[in-house]
Amino acid sequence: MTPAAGRTVPREVRLIGGRWKRRKLPVADRPGLRPTPDRVRETLFNWLGQDLTGWRCLDAFAGSGALGFEAASRGAVEVVLLERDAALAASLRQVRERLQAGPPVRIECADALKWMAAQPAHRFDLVFLDPPFDAGLFAPALDAAARLLPPGGWAYLEAPEPLPTVAPGATGWRLHRDGRAGAVHFHLLQREG
């Protein structure tokens, strides 16, 4: 999650659609925190469709919470944001209160891989995966997300390289769309039956 050399991390990001459109989310000055850029989120939600009414979503490496709050803004009925950094989790709770977003938004201070392993199968419709770029978590995160999604469920993955490089041999997934914005490669995958 480290920014490219010479690139500064924004101090806030804005929600781009739904109920809280144009509302701003703070971005803490934390090592490795790299929020999903506005234009990438706009592309992702164009791919998914603008209305997520009734969807159950997991933002597994929440950071700023931009992906999870964006899903809730667009009508998701349940959004769980996982963040293992206690200070970031507290910041996410403050944002939830400011937006009056709970429920459907729930914040858990937890290790994403352990938390996902303890959940029942087929619990979510969409899982956002944006782990720290230098942690080697791409393949394990996809594996953990796979059991949480039914056939046809969606996973979004951000990485510093294309999918075959960061998660070679990722089975049970169909690449639906992908793109690149600067140093970030983003992928929308669908769970195969």
N, C-alpha and C positions, 0 to 999 in steps of 0.2 A: 503494500500500500504506500510506498514511498513515491513522492512526486518526481517527475522527470527533473533532471538537473536544470537549475535556473527557473523552474516553474514554481510559483507560489500557490499555496493552497488557499482557496477562498475562505473567508471568515463566516460566510453564510451561503446557503443555497435556497432557491425558492421552489415551492411546489408549482408544477406547471399545469395541473388540470384538476377538475373535480371541485368538490365542496370548498376546499381550502386553497384554491388557485391563487397564486401570487403571494401567499403567506410565506414568510422566511423562516428557515431553520438555522440555528447557530451551528458552526463547525468549530469544534474545540481544537486548540493547538496541541495535538497529541502526536507523538512519533508514529509514522506510518498511516495516519488517517488521511484517506483520499476519497472524498465523496464522489458519487457518480455524477458526472456533469449533466447540466440541464438538457443539452442537446441529445445526449445518449438516453436519458430517461424519456424524453419526448419520442425518440425513435422506438424504444422498447414498448411504450404504451400505445403507440400507433400499431405496432405488430400485434399486440394482445387485444386491441380494441379499447376504446376509451372507457367503457363501463364495466367495472368488475363486480357489479351487484351480485351478492350471494357467494362470492369466492372466499375461500379460506387461504390465507397467505402466511408464509414464514419468511422473515428477513433474518437469515442465519448469522450474518456477521454485520450487524446493523450500523455500527459507527455513528454517522450523523442521523441515521434513520430515514434518509431521503426516499429510499425505495419503499419501505414499509408504510411511511406516512402517505406517500403518493398513492399506494394501493388503497389505503383506508379512505383517502380523499375521493377516490373514484368508486366507492360503494362496497368495498370488501366487507363481509360480515364478521370476519375474524382476521386479525393481523397480530402475529407474535413477533416481537423484535428481540433478538438475542444479542447480548453484548457482554463480554466477560470483563471488560474494564469497568470497575464500579463507578468511577467518576463519569464516564460516558453514559452508563445506564441511568445514573441520577439525572443527567442532562436530558436524556430521552424522556424520562418521567415528567420533567418540567415542561417539555414541549407538549407532551400528551395533555397535561393540565391546561396549558395555555390555549391549545386548540379545542379543548373539551372533547377529546377523542377517545375517552375510555368509558365503557367499551365502544368500539370493537378492538381497540389497540391494547395489547398487553406487553409489558416490558419484563424480560427475564435477565437477570445477571447470571450468565451461565456460559460454559464452554459449549460452543455450537455442536461439535461432533458428539460429545457425550450426551447432550440434551436430545439431539435427533435420534441417537441409538435407543433412548429410553421411551420413545413415543410409539403409539400404536401405528400400524401400517395404514397407508392410504388416508392419512389425516388431513392433507392439504391439497389444494388445486394448483398452487404456484409456490415455488421456493426460490428465493433470491440468494445467490451465492456470490459474495464479493469478499473472499478471504484476503488476508495480508499477502501481498505478492511474493514476499520472501519467505513464506512459511511452508511451502510445499503441500498445501492443503487441497489443491484443486481436485485431484482424483478421489481422495477420501471424502471430500465434501459431496461430490457427485454420487458416490456410493451411498452415503448416508441419506441424501435426499431421495434417492431412487425408491427406497422402501416407504417413504412418506407419501408418495404420489401414486394415484391409480393409473392404469393405462390411459393415455391421453393427457395426463397432467403435465405441467410445464415447469421447467427450471431455467433460470437465468444465471449465466456465469460470466463474471468479469475476470480477465487475466492479462498478463503482460505479453502473451503470445497466443497464437491460434489454438483451438481446441486439441488437435492431434498432438501438439507439442506439450501442452500442460496436463492433459489427461489421456495419454495413449491407451488404447484398448478400452475406452469407456463404452461398455456394452449396455444394451437395453435402452439406448437413446437414439432419437432421430434429430439431426440438426435441422431446425426449421428456418432460422435466419441467423446471420452474423454480420458484424461490422467492425469498424475500427475508428477510433477517435484519438489521435495523437498516439500515446504509448499504450492505450487501453484497447484490448480486443474484447468484444462482447458477443455473447452467444445466447440464442433462445433455443432450448432443446425441448423436445416432447418425449414423454415416456412411452416406450413401445409396449404393446400388449403381450 
